Amino acid sequence: MAFRNLISADRGAIRTLTINRPDKLNALNRETINELSIAFDQARHDDSVRVVVL
C-alpha cells in the first residue's frame, strides 16, 4: 500500500517507517495515525519483518 504521509523501507528483516510531513514539521494528524496503524498491522503479518523502526 502506498502511503501519503509515511515512507516504508525494508532492509533485510528491518522495516523502517518514516513520517514524511516536513511542511507540518512531521506533526501527527488523524490520517498519519491511521497510516501508522496500517503499516504496523502489515509488518505484524509479514513473517519476513522482525523489527520495525519508527
C-alpha distance matrix in Angstrom:
0.0 3.8 6.4 9.9 12.0 10.6 10.7 9.6 12.1 13.7 17.4 18.9 18.5 17.6 14.2 14.7 13.0 14.7 15.1 15.4 17.7 21.0 22.6 22.6 23.5 20.2 21.4 19.3 18.9 17.6 14.2 13.8 15.1 12.7 9.7 11.8 12.5 9.1 8.7 12.2 11.8 9.3 11.9 14.7 13.9 13.4 17.1 16.8 15.9 19.2 18.9 16.6 18.0 17.3
3.8 0.0 3.8 6.8 9.3 8.4 8.5 8.8 11.5 14.0 17.6 19.8 19.8 18.3 14.7 14.4 12.3 13.0 13.1 12.6 14.8 17.8 19.3 19.7 20.8 17.7 19.3 17.7 17.3 16.7 13.0 12.4 14.6 12.8 9.5 11.9 13.6 10.8 10.0 13.8 14.3 12.1 14.1 17.2 17.0 16.3 19.8 19.1 17.8 21.0 20.1 17.3 17.9 16.8
6.4 3.8 0.0 3.8 5.7 5.4 7.0 8.3 11.7 14.7 18.3 20.7 20.4 18.3 14.5 13.4 10.5 10.6 9.9 9.6 11.4 14.8 16.2 16.2 17.3 14.2 15.6 13.9 13.6 13.3 9.7 8.8 11.3 10.1 6.7 9.3 11.5 9.6 8.9 12.6 13.8 12.4 14.2 17.2 17.7 17.4 21.0 20.3 18.4 21.0 19.5 16.3 16.4 14.6
9.9 6.8 3.8 0.0 3.8 6.0 8.2 10.8 14.1 17.5 20.8 23.6 23.4 21.0 17.3 15.5 12.3 11.2 9.5 8.0 8.8 12.2 13.0 13.3 14.9 12.3 13.6 12.5 12.0 12.3 8.7 8.1 11.5 11.0 8.3 10.9 13.6 12.4 12.0 15.4 16.9 16.0 17.6 20.5 21.3 21.1 24.6 23.8 21.7 24.2 22.3 18.8 18.3 15.9
12.0 9.3 5.7 3.8 0.0 3.8 7.0 10.0 13.4 16.9 19.9 22.9 22.4 19.6 16.0 13.6 10.1 8.4 5.9 5.0 6.0 9.6 11.0 10.6 11.7 8.7 10.2 9.3 9.6 10.8 7.9 5.8 9.4 10.0 7.4 9.0 12.3 12.1 11.2 14.1 16.3 15.9 16.9 19.7 21.2 21.0 24.3 23.5 20.9 22.8 20.5 16.8 15.8 12.9
10.6 8.4 5.4 6.0 3.8 0.0 3.8 6.3 9.8 13.2 16.2 19.1 18.7 15.8 12.2 9.9 6.5 5.5 4.6 5.3 8.1 11.1 13.5 13.2 13.3 9.9 11.9 10.8 12.0 12.9 10.2 7.4 9.9 10.6 7.2 7.6 11.1 10.7 8.8 11.6 14.2 13.4 13.8 16.9 18.5 17.9 21.0 20.0 17.3 19.2 16.9 13.3 12.4 10.0
10.7 8.5 7.0 8.2 7.0 3.8 0.0 3.8 6.6 10.2 13.1 16.2 16.4 13.6 10.2 7.9 5.7 5.0 6.5 6.6 10.2 12.3 15.2 15.6 15.1 12.1 14.7 14.2 15.7 16.6 13.9 11.1 13.4 13.8 10.2 10.2 13.5 12.6 9.9 12.6 15.2 13.6 13.5 17.0 18.3 17.0 19.9 18.2 15.8 17.9 15.7 12.5 11.6 10.1
9.6 8.8 8.3 10.8 10.0 6.3 3.8 0.0 3.8 6.9 10.2 12.9 12.9 10.4 6.9 5.7 4.7 6.5 9.0 10.1 13.7 15.9 18.8 19.0 18.3 15.1 17.4 16.3 17.8 18.2 15.6 12.9 14.3 14.3 10.6 10.1 12.8 11.4 8.0 10.5 12.9 10.8 10.2 13.9 15.1 13.4 16.1 14.4 12.1 14.4 12.7 9.9 9.9 9.5
12.1 11.5 11.7 14.1 13.4 9.8 6.6 3.8 0.0 3.8 6.7 9.8 10.5 8.3 5.6 5.2 6.7 8.5 11.7 12.7 16.4 18.0 21.3 21.7 20.7 17.7 20.3 19.6 21.4 21.9 19.4 16.5 17.8 18.0 14.4 13.4 15.9 14.5 10.9 12.7 15.0 12.5 11.1 14.8 15.9 13.4 15.4 12.9 11.0 13.3 11.8 10.0 9.9 10.8
13.7 14.0 14.7 17.5 16.9 13.2 10.2 6.9 3.8 0.0 3.8 6.1 7.0 5.7 4.4 6.3 8.9 11.5 14.9 16.3 20.0 21.6 24.9 25.2 24.0 20.9 23.4 22.4 24.3 24.5 22.1 19.3 20.1 20.0 16.6 15.3 17.2 15.7 12.0 13.0 15.0 12.3 10.1 13.6 14.4 11.3 12.6 9.6 8.1 10.5 9.9 9.2 10.1 12.2
17.4 17.6 18.3 20.8 19.9 16.2 13.1 10.2 6.7 3.8 0.0 3.8 6.1 5.3 6.4 8.0 11.4 13.6 17.3 18.6 22.4 23.5 27.0 27.4 25.8 23.0 25.6 25.0 27.2 27.7 25.5 22.5 23.2 23.4 20.1 18.5 20.3 19.2 15.5 16.0 18.0 15.5 12.9 15.9 16.8 13.5 13.9 10.4 9.2 10.7 10.1 10.5 11.0 13.7
18.9 19.8 20.7 23.6 22.9 19.1 16.2 12.9 9.8 6.1 3.8 0.0 3.8 5.5 7.9 10.6 14.0 16.7 20.3 22.0 25.7 27.0 30.5 30.7 29.1 26.1 28.5 27.6 29.7 29.9 27.8 24.9 25.1 25.1 22.0 20.2 21.5 20.3 16.8 16.7 18.2 15.7 12.8 15.2 15.8 12.3 11.7 7.9 7.8 9.0 9.7 11.3 12.7 15.9
18.5 19.8 20.4 23.4 22.4 18.7 16.4 12.9 10.5 7.0 6.1 3.8 0.0 3.8 6.6 10.0 13.1 16.3 19.8 21.9 25.6 27.2 30.6 30.3 28.7 25.5 27.5 26.2 28.3 28.2 26.4 23.6 23.3 23.3 20.5 18.4 19.2 18.3 14.9 14.1 15.5 13.5 10.2 12.0 13.0 9.8 8.9 5.7 4.6 5.1 6.5 8.7 10.9 14.3
17.6 18.3 18.3 21.0 19.6 15.8 13.6 10.4 8.3 5.7 5.3 5.5 3.8 0.0 3.8 6.4 9.9 12.8 16.3 18.7 22.2 23.7 27.2 26.9 25.1 21.9 24.0 22.9 25.3 25.6 23.9 20.8 20.6 21.1 18.3 15.9 17.3 16.8 13.2 12.5 14.7 13.1 9.7 12.0 13.8 11.2 11.3 8.6 5.9 6.1 4.9 5.9 7.3 10.7
14.2 14.7 14.5 17.3 16.0 12.2 10.2 6.9 5.6 4.4 6.4 7.9 6.6 3.8 0.0 3.8 6.6 9.9 13.2 15.5 19.0 20.8 24.2 23.8 22.4 19.1 21.1 19.8 21.9 22.1 20.2 17.2 17.3 17.6 14.6 12.5 14.2 13.5 9.7 9.7 12.3 10.5 7.6 10.7 12.5 10.3 11.6 9.5 6.4 7.9 6.2 4.8 6.3 8.6
14.7 14.4 13.4 15.5 13.6 9.9 7.9 5.7 5.2 6.3 8.0 10.6 10.0 6.4 3.8 0.0 3.8 6.4 10.0 12.3 15.8 17.3 20.8 20.5 18.8 15.6 17.9 17.1 19.6 20.4 18.6 15.2 15.7 16.7 13.7 11.4 14.0 13.8 10.1 10.5 13.7 12.5 10.1 13.2 15.5 13.7 15.3 13.3 10.1 11.1 8.4 5.8 4.7 6.0
13.0 12.3 10.5 12.3 10.1 6.5 5.7 4.7 6.7 8.9 11.4 14.0 13.1 9.9 6.6 3.8 0.0 3.8 6.7 9.3 12.6 14.7 17.9 17.3 16.0 12.6 14.6 13.6 15.8 16.6 14.8 11.4 12.2 13.3 10.2 8.2 11.2 11.4 7.9 9.0 12.4 11.6 10.2 13.3 15.6 14.5 16.9 15.5 12.3 13.5 10.7 7.2 6.1 4.9
14.7 13.0 10.6 11.2 8.4 5.5 5.0 6.5 8.5 11.5 13.6 16.7 16.3 12.8 9.9 6.4 3.8 0.0 3.8 6.1 9.4 11.0 14.4 14.1 12.6 9.4 12.1 11.9 14.5 16.1 14.3 10.8 12.3 14.0 11.1 9.6 13.2 13.6 10.7 12.2 15.6 15.0 13.9 17.0 19.3 18.2 20.7 19.1 15.9 17.0 14.0 10.6 8.4 6.0
15.1 13.1 9.9 9.5 5.9 4.6 6.5 9.0 11.7 14.9 17.3 20.3 19.8 16.3 13.2 10.0 6.7 3.8 0.0 3.8 6.2 8.5 11.5 10.6 9.6 6.1 8.6 8.5 11.0 12.9 11.4 7.8 9.9 12.1 9.7 8.8 12.5 13.4 11.4 13.1 16.3 16.2 15.9 18.6 20.9 20.5 23.2 22.0 18.8 20.0 16.9 13.3 11.2 8.0
15.4 12.6 9.6 8.0 5.0 5.3 6.6 10.1 12.7 16.3 18.6 22.0 21.9 18.7 15.5 12.3 9.3 6.1 3.8 0.0 3.8 5.9 8.8 9.1 8.8 6.2 9.3 10.1 11.9 14.1 12.1 9.2 12.3 14.0 11.4 11.6 15.3 15.6 13.8 16.1 19.0 18.5 18.5 21.5 23.4 22.7 25.6 24.2 21.3 22.8 20.0 16.4 14.3 11.5
17.7 14.8 11.4 8.8 6.0 8.1 10.2 13.7 16.4 20.0 22.4 25.7 25.6 22.2 19.0 15.8 12.6 9.4 6.2 3.8 0.0 3.8 5.5 5.5 6.2 4.5 7.1 8.6 10.0 12.8 11.3 9.0 12.3 14.3 12.6 13.1 16.6 17.3 16.2 18.4 21.2 21.1 21.4 24.2 26.2 25.8 28.8 27.6 24.7 26.1 23.2 19.5 17.3 14.1
21.0 17.8 14.8 12.2 9.6 11.1 12.3 15.9 18.0 21.6 23.5 27.0 27.2 23.7 20.8 17.3 14.7 11.0 8.5 5.9 3.8 0.0 3.8 5.3 4.8 5.4 8.5 11.2 12.9 16.2 15.0 12.7 15.7 18.0 16.3 16.4 20.1 20.9 19.4 21.5 24.5 24.3 24.2 27.1 29.2 28.6 31.4 29.9 26.9 28.0 24.9 21.4 18.7 15.6
22.6 19.3 16.2 13.0 11.0 13.5 15.2 18.8 21.3 24.9 27.0 30.5 30.6 27.2 24.2 20.8 17.9 14.4 11.5 8.8 5.5 3.8 0.0 3.8 5.6 7.4 9.2 11.9 12.8 16.1 15.1 13.7 16.8 19.0 17.7 18.4 21.8 22.6 21.7 23.9 26.6 26.6 26.9 29.7 31.7 31.3 34.3 33.0 30.1 31.3 28.3 24.7 22.2 18.9
22.6 19.7 16.2 13.3 10.6 13.2 15.6 19.0 21.7 25.2 27.4 30.7 30.3 26.9 23.8 20.5 17.3 14.1 10.6 9.1 5.5 5.3 3.8 0.0 3.8 5.3 5.7 8.7 9.7 13.3 13.0 11.6 14.3 16.8 16.2 16.6 19.8 21.1 20.5 22.3 25.1 25.5 25.9 28.3 30.5 30.5 33.5 32.5 29.4 30.4 27.3 23.6 21.2 17.6
23.5 20.8 17.3 14.9 11.7 13.3 15.1 18.3 20.7 24.0 25.8 29.1 28.7 25.1 22.4 18.8 16.0 12.6 9.6 8.8 6.2 4.8 5.6 3.8 0.0 3.8 5.5 9.1 11.4 15.1 15.0 12.7 14.9 17.9 17.0 16.6 20.0 21.6 20.5 21.8 25.0 25.5 25.3 27.7 30.2 30.0 32.7 31.5 28.2 28.9 25.4 21.9 19.1 15.6
20.2 17.7 14.2 12.3 8.7 9.9 12.1 15.1 17.7 20.9 23.0 26.1 25.5 21.9 19.1 15.6 12.6 9.4 6.1 6.2 4.5 5.4 7.4 5.3 3.8 0.0 3.8 6.4 9.1 12.5 12.2 9.3 11.5 14.5 13.4 12.8 16.2 17.8 16.7 18.0 21.2 21.7 21.5 23.9 26.4 26.3 29.0 28.0 24.7 25.4 22.1 18.5 15.9 12.3
21.4 19.3 15.6 13.6 10.2 11.9 14.7 17.4 20.3 23.4 25.6 28.5 27.5 24.0 21.1 17.9 14.6 12.1 8.6 9.3 7.1 8.5 9.2 5.7 5.5 3.8 0.0 3.8 6.5 10.2 10.9 8.7 10.1 13.4 13.3 12.8 15.7 17.8 17.3 18.3 21.2 22.4 22.4 24.3 26.9 27.4 30.2 29.6 26.2 26.8 23.5 19.8 17.6 13.8
19.3 17.7 13.9 12.5 9.3 10.8 14.2 16.3 19.6 22.4 25.0 27.6 26.2 22.9 19.8 17.1 13.6 11.9 8.5 10.1 8.6 11.2 11.9 8.7 9.1 6.4 3.8 0.0 3.8 6.9 8.0 5.8 6.4 9.9 10.4 9.9 12.3 14.6 14.7 15.6 18.1 19.6 20.0 21.6 24.1 24.9 27.8 27.7 24.3 25.0 22.0 18.3 16.7 13.0
18.9 17.3 13.6 12.0 9.6 12.0 15.7 17.8 21.4 24.3 27.2 29.7 28.3 25.3 21.9 19.6 15.8 14.5 11.0 11.9 10.0 12.9 12.8 9.7 11.4 9.1 6.5 3.8 0.0 3.8 5.5 5.3 6.2 8.7 10.0 10.7 12.4 14.4 15.3 16.6 18.5 20.0 21.1 22.6 24.7 25.8 29.0 29.1 26.0 27.0 24.4 20.6 19.5 15.9
17.6 16.7 13.3 12.3 10.8 12.9 16.6 18.2 21.9 24.5 27.7 29.9 28.2 25.6 22.1 20.4 16.6 16.1 12.9 14.1 12.8 16.2 16.1 13.3 15.1 12.5 10.2 6.9 3.8 0.0 3.8 5.5 5.2 6.2 8.6 9.9 10.6 12.4 14.2 15.4 16.6 18.4 20.0 21.1 22.9 24.5 27.8 28.3 25.4 26.7 24.4 20.8 20.4 17.1
14.2 13.0 9.7 8.7 7.9 10.2 13.9 15.6 19.4 22.1 25.5 27.8 26.4 23.9 20.2 18.6 14.8 14.3 11.4 12.1 11.3 15.0 15.1 13.0 15.0 12.2 10.9 8.0 5.5 3.8 0.0 3.8 5.5 5.1 6.2 8.6 9.9 10.6 12.2 14.3 15.4 16.5 18.3 20.0 21.4 22.6 26.1 26.4 23.7 25.4 23.3 19.7 19.4 16.3
13.8 12.4 8.8 8.1 5.8 7.4 11.1 12.9 16.5 19.3 22.5 24.9 23.6 20.8 17.2 15.2 11.4 10.8 7.8 9.2 9.0 12.7 13.7 11.6 12.7 9.3 8.7 5.8 5.3 5.5 3.8 0.0 3.8 5.4 5.0 6.1 8.6 9.8 10.3 12.2 14.1 15.1 16.3 18.2 20.0 20.9 24.2 24.1 21.2 22.7 20.3 16.5 15.9 12.7
15.1 14.6 11.3 11.5 9.4 9.9 13.4 14.3 17.8 20.1 23.2 25.1 23.3 20.6 17.3 15.7 12.2 12.3 9.9 12.3 12.3 15.7 16.8 14.3 14.9 11.5 10.1 6.4 6.2 5.2 5.5 3.8 0.0 3.8 5.4 5.0 6.2 8.7 9.8 10.6 12.3 14.2 15.3 16.4 18.6 20.0 23.1 23.6 20.5 21.6 19.2 15.7 15.5 12.4
12.7 12.8 10.1 11.0 10.0 10.6 13.8 14.3 18.0 20.0 23.4 25.1 23.3 21.1 17.6 16.7 13.3 14.0 12.1 14.0 14.3 18.0 19.0 16.8 17.9 14.5 13.4 9.9 8.7 6.2 5.1 5.4 3.8 0.0 3.8 5.4 5.1 6.3 8.6 10.0 10.6 12.4 14.3 15.4 16.8 18.5 21.9 22.7 20.0 21.6 19.8 16.5 17.0 14.5
9.7 9.5 6.7 8.3 7.4 7.2 10.2 10.6 14.4 16.6 20.1 22.0 20.5 18.3 14.6 13.7 10.2 11.1 9.7 11.4 12.6 16.3 17.7 16.2 17.0 13.4 13.3 10.4 10.0 8.6 6.2 5.0 5.4 3.8 0.0 3.8 5.4 5.1 6.0 8.6 9.8 10.4 12.2 14.1 15.5 16.4 19.9 20.2 17.6 19.5 17.8 14.4 14.8 12.5
11.8 11.9 9.3 10.9 9.0 7.6 10.2 10.1 13.4 15.3 18.5 20.2 18.4 15.9 12.5 11.4 8.2 9.6 8.8 11.6 13.1 16.4 18.4 16.6 16.6 12.8 12.8 9.9 10.7 9.9 8.6 6.1 5.0 5.4 3.8 0.0 3.8 5.4 5.0 6.1 8.5 9.8 10.5 12.1 14.3 15.2 18.3 18.6 15.6 16.9 14.8 11.3 11.6 9.3
12.5 13.6 11.5 13.6 12.3 11.1 13.5 12.8 15.9 17.2 20.3 21.5 19.2 17.3 14.2 14.0 11.2 13.2 12.5 15.3 16.6 20.1 21.8 19.8 20.0 16.2 15.7 12.3 12.4 10.6 9.9 8.6 6.2 5.1 5.4 3.8 0.0 3.8 5.5 5.3 6.2 8.6 10.0 10.5 12.5 14.4 17.4 18.5 15.7 16.9 15.4 12.4 13.7 11.9
9.1 10.8 9.6 12.4 12.1 10.7 12.6 11.4 14.5 15.7 19.2 20.3 18.3 16.8 13.5 13.8 11.4 13.6 13.4 15.6 17.3 20.9 22.6 21.1 21.6 17.8 17.8 14.6 14.4 12.4 10.6 9.8 8.7 6.3 5.1 5.4 3.8 0.0 3.8 5.5 5.1 6.1 8.6 9.8 10.8 12.3 15.8 16.8 14.6 16.6 15.7 13.0 14.7 13.4
8.7 10.0 8.9 12.0 11.2 8.8 9.9 8.0 10.9 12.0 15.5 16.8 14.9 13.2 9.7 10.1 7.9 10.7 11.4 13.8 16.2 19.4 21.7 20.5 20.5 16.7 17.3 14.7 15.3 14.2 12.2 10.3 9.8 8.6 6.0 5.0 5.5 3.8 0.0 3.8 5.4 5.1 6.2 8.6 10.1 10.6 13.9 14.2 11.7 13.8 12.6 9.7 11.3 10.5
12.2 13.8 12.6 15.4 14.1 11.6 12.6 10.5 12.7 13.0 16.0 16.7 14.1 12.5 9.7 10.5 9.0 12.2 13.1 16.1 18.4 21.5 23.9 22.3 21.8 18.0 18.3 15.6 16.6 15.4 14.3 12.2 10.6 10.0 8.6 6.1 5.3 5.5 3.8 0.0 3.8 5.4 5.0 6.1 8.7 9.9 12.7 13.4 10.5 11.7 10.5 7.9 10.3 9.9
11.8 14.3 13.8 16.9 16.3 14.2 15.2 12.9 15.0 15.0 18.0 18.2 15.5 14.7 12.3 13.7 12.4 15.6 16.3 19.0 21.2 24.5 26.6 25.1 25.0 21.2 21.2 18.1 18.5 16.6 15.4 14.1 12.3 10.6 9.8 8.5 6.2 5.1 5.4 3.8 0.0 3.8 5.4 5.0 6.4 8.7 11.7 13.4 11.3 13.0 12.8 11.0 13.8 13.7
9.3 12.1 12.4 16.0 15.9 13.4 13.6 10.8 12.5 12.3 15.5 15.7 13.5 13.1 10.5 12.5 11.6 15.0 16.2 18.5 21.1 24.3 26.6 25.5 25.5 21.7 22.4 19.6 20.0 18.4 16.5 15.1 14.2 12.4 10.4 9.8 8.6 6.1 5.1 5.4 3.8 0.0 3.8 5.5 5.3 6.2 9.9 11.0 9.4 12.0 12.3 10.8 13.7 14.1
11.9 14.1 14.2 17.6 16.9 13.8 13.5 10.2 11.1 10.1 12.9 12.8 10.2 9.7 7.6 10.1 10.2 13.9 15.9 18.5 21.4 24.2 26.9 25.9 25.3 21.5 22.4 20.0 21.1 20.0 18.3 16.3 15.3 14.3 12.2 10.5 10.0 8.6 6.2 5.0 5.4 3.8 0.0 3.8 5.4 5.1 7.9 8.5 6.1 8.3 8.5 7.5 10.8 12.0
14.7 17.2 17.2 20.5 19.7 16.9 17.0 13.9 14.8 13.6 15.9 15.2 12.0 12.0 10.7 13.2 13.3 17.0 18.6 21.5 24.2 27.1 29.7 28.3 27.7 23.9 24.3 21.6 22.6 21.1 20.0 18.2 16.4 15.4 14.1 12.1 10.5 9.8 8.6 6.1 5.0 5.5 3.8 0.0 3.8 5.6 7.5 9.5 7.5 8.6 9.5 9.2 12.8 14.1
13.9 17.0 17.7 21.3 21.2 18.5 18.3 15.1 15.9 14.4 16.8 15.8 13.0 13.8 12.5 15.5 15.6 19.3 20.9 23.4 26.2 29.2 31.7 30.5 30.2 26.4 26.9 24.1 24.7 22.9 21.4 20.0 18.6 16.8 15.5 14.3 12.5 10.8 10.1 8.7 6.4 5.3 5.4 3.8 0.0 3.8 6.2 8.9 8.5 10.5 12.3 12.3 15.9 17.2
13.4 16.3 17.4 21.1 21.0 17.9 17.0 13.4 13.4 11.3 13.5 12.3 9.8 11.2 10.3 13.7 14.5 18.2 20.5 22.7 25.8 28.6 31.3 30.5 30.0 26.3 27.4 24.9 25.8 24.5 22.6 20.9 20.0 18.5 16.4 15.2 14.4 12.3 10.6 9.9 8.7 6.2 5.1 5.6 3.8 0.0 3.8 5.5 5.7 8.6 10.8 11.2 14.8 16.6
17.1 19.8 21.0 24.6 24.3 21.0 19.9 16.1 15.4 12.6 13.9 11.7 8.9 11.3 11.6 15.3 16.9 20.7 23.2 25.6 28.8 31.4 34.3 33.5 32.7 29.0 30.2 27.8 29.0 27.8 26.1 24.2 23.1 21.9 19.9 18.3 17.4 15.8 13.9 12.7 11.7 9.9 7.9 7.5 6.2 3.8 0.0 3.8 5.5 7.4 10.6 12.3 15.9 18.4
16.8 19.1 20.3 23.8 23.5 20.0 18.2 14.4 12.9 9.6 10.4 7.9 5.7 8.6 9.5 13.3 15.5 19.1 22.0 24.2 27.6 29.9 33.0 32.5 31.5 28.0 29.6 27.7 29.1 28.3 26.4 24.1 23.6 22.7 20.2 18.6 18.5 16.8 14.2 13.4 13.4 11.0 8.5 9.5 8.9 5.5 3.8 0.0 3.8 6.4 9.4 11.3 14.5 17.3
15.9 17.8 18.4 21.7 20.9 17.3 15.8 12.1 11.0 8.1 9.2 7.8 4.6 5.9 6.4 10.1 12.3 15.9 18.8 21.3 24.7 26.9 30.1 29.4 28.2 24.7 26.2 24.3 26.0 25.4 23.7 21.2 20.5 20.0 17.6 15.6 15.7 14.6 11.7 10.5 11.3 9.4 6.1 7.5 8.5 5.7 5.5 3.8 0.0 3.8 5.9 7.5 10.8 13.6
19.2 21.0 21.0 24.2 22.8 19.2 17.9 14.4 13.3 10.5 10.7 9.0 5.1 6.1 7.9 11.1 13.5 17.0 20.0 22.8 26.1 28.0 31.3 30.4 28.9 25.4 26.8 25.0 27.0 26.7 25.4 22.7 21.6 21.6 19.5 16.9 16.9 16.6 13.8 11.7 13.0 12.0 8.3 8.6 10.5 8.6 7.4 6.4 3.8 0.0 3.8 7.0 10.2 13.5
18.9 20.1 19.5 22.3 20.5 16.9 15.7 12.7 11.8 9.9 10.1 9.7 6.5 4.9 6.2 8.4 10.7 14.0 16.9 20.0 23.2 24.9 28.3 27.3 25.4 22.1 23.5 22.0 24.4 24.4 23.3 20.3 19.2 19.8 17.8 14.8 15.4 15.7 12.6 10.5 12.8 12.3 8.5 9.5 12.3 10.8 10.6 9.4 5.9 3.8 0.0 3.8 6.6 9.9
16.6 17.3 16.3 18.8 16.8 13.3 12.5 9.9 10.0 9.2 10.5 11.3 8.7 5.9 4.8 5.8 7.2 10.6 13.3 16.4 19.5 21.4 24.7 23.6 21.9 18.5 19.8 18.3 20.6 20.8 19.7 16.5 15.7 16.5 14.4 11.3 12.4 13.0 9.7 7.9 11.0 10.8 7.5 9.2 12.3 11.2 12.3 11.3 7.5 7.0 3.8 0.0 3.8 6.5
18.0 17.9 16.4 18.3 15.8 12.4 11.6 9.9 9.9 10.1 11.0 12.7 10.9 7.3 6.3 4.7 6.1 8.4 11.2 14.3 17.3 18.7 22.2 21.2 19.1 15.9 17.6 16.7 19.5 20.4 19.4 15.9 15.5 17.0 14.8 11.6 13.7 14.7 11.3 10.3 13.8 13.7 10.8 12.8 15.9 14.8 15.9 14.5 10.8 10.2 6.6 3.8 0.0 3.8
17.3 16.8 14.6 15.9 12.9 10.0 10.1 9.5 10.8 12.2 13.7 15.9 14.3 10.7 8.6 6.0 4.9 6.0 8.0 11.5 14.1 15.6 18.9 17.6 15.6 12.3 13.8 13.0 15.9 17.1 16.3 12.7 12.4 14.5 12.5 9.3 11.9 13.4 10.5 9.9 13.7 14.1 12.0 14.1 17.2 16.6 18.4 17.3 13.6 13.5 9.9 6.5 3.8 0.0
